[in-house]
């Protein structure tokens, strides 16, 4: 029974991560649709830079705050 609980917890975390990744993609499309064609590359680079900084920051800082254990521990 403990294995099922652990598996369900891991599945919940993975589904949450997939939804966050989809949110970033959806927001990128939304923002690209609201700017001129000449500024679309700049907007996309800004969104990708935000994603590339926030993902490692979450795993190094936010995971320990959210779950009380180190991600690599």
Phi and psi restraints in degrees (range 20) as a CNS / XPLOR table:
assign (resid 1 and name C) (resid 2 and name N)
       (resid 2 and name CA) (resid 2 and name C) 1.0 -66.2 20.0 2
assign (resid 2 and name N) (resid 2 and name CA)
       (resid 2 and name C) (resid 3 and name N) 1.0 -34.9 20.0 2
assign (resid 2 and name C) (resid 3 and name N)
       (resid 3 and name CA) (resid 3 and name C) 1.0 -64.4 20.0 2
assign (resid 3 and name N) (resid 3 and name CA)
       (resid 3 and name C) (resid 4 and name N) 1.0 -39.0 20.0 2
assign (resid 3 and name C) (resid 4 and name N)
       (resid 4 and name CA) (resid 4 and name C) 1.0 -64.9 20.0 2
assign (resid 4 and name N) (resid 4 and name CA)
       (resid 4 and name C) (resid 5 and name N) 1.0 -40.7 20.0 2
assign (resid 4 and name C) (resid 5 and name N)
       (resid 5 and name CA) (resid 5 and name C) 1.0 -65.1 20.0 2
assign (resid 5 and name N) (resid 5 and name CA)
       (resid 5 and name C) (resid 6 and name N) 1.0 -42.8 20.0 2
assign (resid 5 and name C) (resid 6 and name N)
       (resid 6 and name CA) (resid 6 and name C) 1.0 -64.8 20.0 2
assign (resid 6 and name N) (resid 6 and name CA)
       (resid 6 and name C) (resid 7 and name N) 1.0 -41.9 20.0 2
assign (resid 6 and name C) (resid 7 and name N)
       (resid 7 and name CA) (resid 7 and name C) 1.0 -64.0 20.0 2
assign (resid 7 and name N) (resid 7 and name CA)
       (resid 7 and name C) (resid 8 and name N) 1.0 -39.4 20.0 2
assign (resid 7 and name C) (resid 8 and name N)
       (resid 8 and name CA) (resid 8 and name C) 1.0 -66.1 20.0 2
assign (resid 8 and name N) (resid 8 and name CA)
       (resid 8 and name C) (resid 9 and name N) 1.0 -38.2 20.0 2
assign (resid 8 and name C) (resid 9 and name N)
       (resid 9 and name CA) (resid 9 and name C) 1.0 -64.1 20.0 2
assign (resid 9 and name N) (resid 9 and name CA)
       (resid 9 and name C) (resid 10 and name N) 1.0 -43.3 20.0 2
assign (resid 9 and name C) (resid 10 and name N)
       (resid 10 and name CA) (resid 10 and name C) 1.0 -64.8 20.0 2
assign (resid 10 and name N) (resid 10 and name CA)
       (resid 10 and name C) (resid 11 and name N) 1.0 -41.8 20.0 2
assign (resid 10 and name C) (resid 11 and name N)
       (resid 11 and name CA) (resid 11 and name C) 1.0 -61.8 20.0 2
assign (resid 11 and name N) (resid 11 and name CA)
       (resid 11 and name C) (resid 12 and name N) 1.0 -41.4 20.0 2
assign (resid 11 and name C) (resid 12 and name N)
       (resid 12 and name CA) (resid 12 and name C) 1.0 -61.0 20.0 2
assign (resid 12 and name N) (resid 12 and name CA)
       (resid 12 and name C) (resid 13 and name N) 1.0 -44.5 20.0 2
assign (resid 12 and name C) (resid 13 and name N)
       (resid 13 and name CA) (resid 13 and name C) 1.0 -65.1 20.0 2
assign (resid 13 and name N) (resid 13 and name CA)
       (resid 13 and name C) (resid 14 and name N) 1.0 -42.7 20.0 2
assign (resid 13 and name C) (resid 14 and name N)
       (resid 14 and name CA) (resid 14 and name C) 1.0 -66.5 20.0 2
assign (resid 14 and name N) (resid 14 and name CA)
       (resid 14 and name C) (resid 15 and name N) 1.0 -40.7 20.0 2
assign (resid 14 and name C) (resid 15 and name N)
       (resid 15 and name CA) (resid 15 and name C) 1.0 -64.7 20.0 2
assign (resid 15 and name N) (resid 15 and name CA)
       (resid 15 and name C) (resid 16 and name N) 1.0 -38.1 20.0 2
assign (resid 15 and name C) (resid 16 and name N)
       (resid 16 and name CA) (resid 16 and name C) 1.0 -62.8 20.0 2
assign (resid 16 and name N) (resid 16 and name CA)
       (resid 16 and name C) (resid 17 and name N) 1.0 -41.4 20.0 2
assign (resid 16 and name C) (resid 17 and name N)
       (resid 17 and name CA) (resid 17 and name C) 1.0 -64.9 20.0 2
assign (resid 17 and name N) (resid 17 and name CA)
       (resid 17 and name C) (resid 18 and name N) 1.0 -39.8 20.0 2
assign (resid 17 and name C) (resid 18 and name N)
       (resid 18 and name CA) (resid 18 and name C) 1.0 -64.2 20.0 2
assign (resid 18 and name N) (resid 18 and name CA)
       (resid 18 and name C) (resid 19 and name N) 1.0 -39.9 20.0 2
assign (resid 18 and name C) (resid 19 and name N)
       (resid 19 and name CA) (resid 19 and name C) 1.0 -65.7 20.0 2
assign (resid 19 and name N) (resid 19 and name CA)
       (resid 19 and name C) (resid 20 and name N) 1.0 -36.9 20.0 2
assign (resid 19 and name C) (resid 20 and name N)
       (resid 20 and name CA) (resid 20 and name C) 1.0 -67.5 20.0 2
assign (resid 20 and name N) (resid 20 and name CA)
       (resid 20 and name C) (resid 21 and name N) 1.0 -40.7 20.0 2
assign (resid 20 and name C) (resid 21 and name N)
       (resid 21 and name CA) (resid 21 and name C) 1.0 -62.2 20.0 2
assign (resid 21 and name N) (resid 21 and name CA)
       (resid 21 and name C) (resid 22 and name N) 1.0 -39.9 20.0 2
assign (resid 21 and name C) (resid 22 and name N)
       (resid 22 and name CA) (resid 22 and name C) 1.0 -66.3 20.0 2
assign (resid 22 and name N) (resid 22 and name CA)
       (resid 22 and name C) (resid 23 and name N) 1.0 -34.4 20.0 2
assign (resid 22 and name C) (resid 23 and name N)
       (resid 23 and name CA) (resid 23 and name C) 1.0 -63.8 20.0 2
assign (resid 23 and name N) (resid 23 and name CA)
       (resid 23 and name C) (resid 24 and name N) 1.0 -42.0 20.0 2
assign (resid 23 and name C) (resid 24 and name N)
       (resid 24 and name CA) (resid 24 and name C) 1.0 -63.1 20.0 2
assign (resid 24 and name N) (resid 24 and name CA)
       (resid 24 and name C) (resid 25 and name N) 1.0 -42.2 20.0 2
assign (resid 24 and name C) (resid 25 and name N)
       (resid 25 and name CA) (resid 25 and name C) 1.0 -65.7 20.0 2
assign (resid 25 and name N) (resid 25 and name CA)
       (resid 25 and name C) (resid 26 and name N) 1.0 -42.3 20.0 2
assign (resid 25 and name C) (resid 26 and name N)
       (resid 26 and name CA) (resid 26 and name C) 1.0 -64.2 20.0 2
assign (resid 26 and name N) (resid 26 and name CA)
       (resid 26 and name C) (resid 27 and name N) 1.0 -40.9 20.0 2
assign (resid 26 and name C) (resid 27 and name N)
       (resid 27 and name CA) (resid 27 and name C) 1.0 -66.4 20.0 2
assign (resid 27 and name N) (resid 27 and name CA)
       (resid 27 and name C) (resid 28 and name N) 1.0 -35.0 20.0 2
assign (resid 27 and name C) (resid 28 and name N)
       (resid 28 and name CA) (resid 28 and name C) 1.0 -62.6 20.0 2
assign (resid 28 and name N) (resid 28 and name CA)
       (resid 28 and name C) (resid 29 and name N) 1.0 -45.2 20.0 2
assign (resid 28 and name C) (resid 29 and name N)
       (resid 29 and name CA) (resid 29 and name C) 1.0 -64.0 20.0 2
assign (resid 29 and name N) (resid 29 and name CA)
       (resid 29 and name C) (resid 30 and name N) 1.0 -38.9 20.0 2
assign (resid 29 and name C) (resid 30 and name N)
       (resid 30 and name CA) (resid 30 and name C) 1.0 -62.4 20.0 2
assign (resid 30 and name N) (resid 30 and name CA)
       (resid 30 and name C) (resid 31 and name N) 1.0 -47.8 20.0 2
assign (resid 30 and name C) (resid 31 and name N)
       (resid 31 and name CA) (resid 31 and name C) 1.0 -68.8 20.0 2
assign (resid 31 and name N) (resid 31 and name CA)
       (resid 31 and name C) (resid 32 and name N) 1.0 -36.6 20.0 2
assign (resid 31 and name C) (resid 32 and name N)
       (resid 32 and name CA) (resid 32 and name C) 1.0 -65.6 20.0 2
assign (resid 32 and name N) (resid 32 and name CA)
       (resid 32 and name C) (resid 33 and name N) 1.0 -27.3 20.0 2
assign (resid 32 and name C) (resid 33 and name N)
       (resid 33 and name CA) (resid 33 and name C) 1.0 -79.1 20.0 2
assign (resid 33 and name N) (resid 33 and name CA)
       (resid 33 and name C) (resid 34 and name N) 1.0 -13.2 20.0 2
assign (resid 33 and name C) (resid 34 and name N)
       (resid 34 and name CA) (resid 34 and name C) 1.0 -102.8 20.0 2
assign (resid 34 and name N) (resid 34 and name CA)
       (resid 34 and name C) (resid 35 and name N) 1.0 -3.3 20.0 2
assign (resid 34 and name C) (resid 35 and name N)
       (resid 35 and name CA) (resid 35 and name C) 1.0 -113.3 20.0 2
assign (resid 35 and name N) (resid 35 and name CA)
       (resid 35 and name C) (resid 36 and name N) 1.0 164.2 20.0 2
assign (resid 35 and name C) (resid 36 and name N)
       (resid 36 and name CA) (resid 36 and name C) 1.0 -68.7 20.0 2
assign (resid 36 and name N) (resid 36 and name CA)
       (resid 36 and name C) (resid 37 and name N) 1.0 161.3 20.0 2
assign (resid 36 and name C) (resid 37 and name N)
       (resid 37 and name CA) (resid 37 and name C) 1.0 -59.2 20.0 2
assign (resid 37 and name N) (resid 37 and name CA)
       (resid 37 and name C) (resid 38 and name N) 1.0 -38.0 20.0 2
assign (resid 37 and name C) (resid 38 and name N)
       (resid 38 and name CA) (resid 38 and name C) 1.0 -69.8 20.0 2
assign (resid 38 and name N) (resid 38 and name CA)
       (resid 38 and name C) (resid 39 and name N) 1.0 -18.9 20.0 2
assign (resid 38 and name C) (resid 39 and name N)
       (resid 39 and name CA) (resid 39 and name C) 1.0 -103.1 20.0 2
assign (resid 39 and name N) (resid 39 and name CA)
       (resid 39 and name C) (resid 40 and name N) 1.0 2.8 20.0 2
assign (resid 39 and name C) (resid 40 and name N)
       (resid 40 and name CA) (resid 40 and name C) 1.0 -66.7 20.0 2
assign (resid 40 and name N) (resid 40 and name CA)
       (resid 40 and name C) (resid 41 and name N) 1.0 -37.2 20.0 2
assign (resid 40 and name C) (resid 41 and name N)
       (resid 41 and name CA) (resid 41 and name C) 1.0 -66.3 20.0 2
assign (resid 41 and name N) (resid 41 and name CA)
       (resid 41 and name C) (resid 42 and name N) 1.0 -41.0 20.0 2
assign (resid 41 and name C) (resid 42 and name N)
       (resid 42 and name CA) (resid 42 and name C) 1.0 -63.7 20.0 2
assign (resid 42 and name N) (resid 42 and name CA)
       (resid 42 and name C) (resid 43 and name N) 1.0 -41.0 20.0 2
assign (resid 42 and name C) (resid 43 and name N)
       (resid 43 and name CA) (resid 43 and name C) 1.0 -65.2 20.0 2
assign (resid 43 and name N) (resid 43 and name CA)
       (resid 43 and name C) (resid 44 and name N) 1.0 -41.1 20.0 2
assign (resid 43 and name C) (resid 44 and name N)
       (resid 44 and name CA) (resid 44 and name C) 1.0 -67.0 20.0 2
assign (resid 44 and name N) (resid 44 and name CA)
       (resid 44 and name C) (resid 45 and name N) 1.0 -39.9 20.0 2
assign (resid 44 and name C) (resid 45 and name N)
       (resid 45 and name CA) (resid 45 and name C) 1.0 -64.4 20.0 2
assign (resid 45 and name N) (resid 45 and name CA)
       (resid 45 and name C) (resid 46 and name N) 1.0 -38.9 20.0 2
assign (resid 45 and name C) (resid 46 and name N)
       (resid 46 and name CA) (resid 46 and name C) 1.0 -63.1 20.0 2
assign (resid 46 and name N) (resid 46 and name CA)
       (resid 46 and name C) (resid 47 and name N) 1.0 -42.3 20.0 2
assign (resid 46 and name C) (resid 47 and name N)
       (resid 47 and name CA) (resid 47 and name C) 1.0 -67.4 20.0 2
assign (resid 47 and name N) (resid 47 and name CA)
       (resid 47 and name C) (resid 48 and name N) 1.0 -43.1 20.0 2
assign (resid 47 and name C) (resid 48 and name N)
       (resid 48 and name CA) (resid 48 and name C) 1.0 -66.0 20.0 2
assign (resid 48 and name N) (resid 48 and name CA)
       (resid 48 and name C) (resid 49 and name N) 1.0 -37.0 20.0 2
assign (resid 48 and name C) (resid 49 and name N)
       (resid 49 and name CA) (resid 49 and name C) 1.0 -65.7 20.0 2
assign (resid 49 and name N) (resid 49 and name CA)
       (resid 49 and name C) (resid 50 and name N) 1.0 -40.6 20.0 2
assign (resid 49 and name C) (resid 50 and name N)
       (resid 50 and name CA) (resid 50 and name C) 1.0 -61.8 20.0 2
assign (resid 50 and name N) (resid 50 and name CA)
       (resid 50 and name C) (resid 51 and name N) 1.0 -44.0 20.0 2
assign (resid 50 and name C) (resid 51 and name N)
       (resid 51 and name CA) (resid 51 and name C) 1.0 -65.1 20.0 2
assign (resid 51 and name N) (resid 51 and name CA)
       (resid 51 and name C) (resid 52 and name N) 1.0 -41.2 20.0 2
assign (resid 51 and name C) (resid 52 and name N)
       (resid 52 and name CA) (resid 52 and name C) 1.0 -71.9 20.0 2
assign (resid 52 and name N) (resid 52 and name CA)
       (resid 52 and name C) (resid 53 and name N) 1.0 -20.9 20.0 2
assign (resid 52 and name C) (resid 53 and name N)
       (resid 53 and name CA) (resid 53 and name C) 1.0 -89.4 20.0 2
assign (resid 53 and name N) (resid 53 and name CA)
       (resid 53 and name C) (resid 54 and name N) 1.0 -40.6 20.0 2
assign (resid 53 and name C) (resid 54 and name N)
       (resid 54 and name CA) (resid 54 and name C) 1.0 -73.3 20.0 2
assign (resid 54 and name N) (resid 54 and name CA)
       (resid 54 and name C) (resid 55 and name N) 1.0 -30.1 20.0 2
assign (resid 54 and name C) (resid 55 and name N)
       (resid 55 and name CA) (resid 55 and name C) 1.0 -65.4 20.0 2
assign (resid 55 and name N) (resid 55 and name CA)
       (resid 55 and name C) (resid 56 and name N) 1.0 -52.8 20.0 2
assign (resid 55 and name C) (resid 56 and name N)
       (resid 56 and name CA) (resid 56 and name C) 1.0 -65.1 20.0 2
assign (resid 56 and name N) (resid 56 and name CA)
       (resid 56 and name C) (resid 57 and name N) 1.0 -33.0 20.0 2
assign (resid 56 and name C) (resid 57 and name N)
       (resid 57 and name CA) (resid 57 and name C) 1.0 -62.8 20.0 2
assign (resid 57 and name N) (resid 57 and name CA)
       (resid 57 and name C) (resid 58 and name N) 1.0 -38.4 20.0 2
assign (resid 57 and name C) (resid 58 and name N)
       (resid 58 and name CA) (resid 58 and name C) 1.0 -63.8 20.0 2
assign (resid 58 and name N) (resid 58 and name CA)
       (resid 58 and name C) (resid 59 and name N) 1.0 -46.4 20.0 2
assign (resid 58 and name C) (resid 59 and name N)
       (resid 59 and name CA) (resid 59 and name C) 1.0 -70.3 20.0 2
assign (resid 59 and name N) (resid 59 and name CA)
       (resid 59 and name C) (resid 60 and name N) 1.0 -28.5 20.0 2
assign (resid 59 and name C) (resid 60 and name N)
       (resid 60 and name CA) (resid 60 and name C) 1.0 -88.2 20.0 2
assign (resid 60 and name N) (resid 60 and name CA)
       (resid 60 and name C) (resid 61 and name N) 1.0 -30.3 20.0 2
assign (resid 60 and name C) (resid 61 and name N)
       (resid 61 and name CA) (resid 61 and name C) 1.0 -116.7 20.0 2
assign (resid 61 and name N) (resid 61 and name CA)
       (resid 61 and name C) (resid 62 and name N) 1.0 -53.6 20.0 2
assign (resid 61 and name C) (resid 62 and name N)
       (resid 62 and name CA) (resid 62 and name C) 1.0 -68.0 20.0 2
assign (resid 62 and name N) (resid 62 and name CA)
       (resid 62 and name C) (resid 63 and name N) 1.0 -34.4 20.0 2
assign (resid 62 and name C) (resid 63 and name N)
       (resid 63 and name CA) (resid 63 and name C) 1.0 -63.1 20.0 2
assign (resid 63 and name N) (resid 63 and name CA)
       (resid 63 and name C) (resid 64 and name N) 1.0 -42.6 20.0 2
assign (resid 63 and name C) (resid 64 and name N)
       (resid 64 and name CA) (resid 64 and name C) 1.0 -66.0 20.0 2
assign (resid 64 and name N) (resid 64 and name CA)
       (resid 64 and name C) (resid 65 and name N) 1.0 -36.2 20.0 2
assign (resid 64 and name C) (resid 65 and name N)
       (resid 65 and name CA) (resid 65 and name C) 1.0 -70.1 20.0 2
assign (resid 65 and name N) (resid 65 and name CA)
       (resid 65 and name C) (resid 66 and name N) 1.0 -42.1 20.0 2
assign (resid 65 and name C) (resid 66 and name N)
       (resid 66 and name CA) (resid 66 and name C) 1.0 -72.3 20.0 2
assign (resid 66 and name N) (resid 66 and name CA)
       (resid 66 and name C) (resid 67 and name N) 1.0 -40.5 20.0 2
assign (resid 66 and name C) (resid 67 and name N)
       (resid 67 and name CA) (resid 67 and name C) 1.0 -113.9 20.0 2
assign (resid 67 and name N) (resid 67 and name CA)
       (resid 67 and name C) (resid 68 and name N) 1.0 -7.3 20.0 2
assign (resid 67 and name C) (resid 68 and name N)
       (resid 68 and name CA) (resid 68 and name C) 1.0 77.1 20.0 2
assign (resid 68 and name N) (resid 68 and name CA)
       (resid 68 and name C) (resid 69 and name N) 1.0 5.2 20.0 2
assign (resid 68 and name C) (resid 69 and name N)
       (resid 69 and name CA) (resid 69 and name C) 1.0 -132.2 20.0 2
assign (resid 69 and name N) (resid 69 and name CA)
       (resid 69 and name C) (resid 70 and name N) 1.0 156.9 20.0 2
assign (resid 69 and name C) (resid 70 and name N)
       (resid 70 and name CA) (resid 70 and name C) 1.0 -74.4 20.0 2
assign (resid 70 and name N) (resid 70 and name CA)
       (resid 70 and name C) (resid 71 and name N) 1.0 142.6 20.0 2
assign (resid 70 and name C) (resid 71 and name N)
       (resid 71 and name CA) (resid 71 and name C) 1.0 -61.3 20.0 2
assign (resid 71 and name N) (resid 71 and name CA)
       (resid 71 and name C) (resid 72 and name N) 1.0 -38.0 20.0 2
assign (resid 71 and name C) (resid 72 and name N)
       (resid 72 and name CA) (resid 72 and name C) 1.0 -93.2 20.0 2
assign (resid 72 and name N) (resid 72 and name CA)
       (resid 72 and name C) (resid 73 and name N) 1.0 1.3 20.0 2
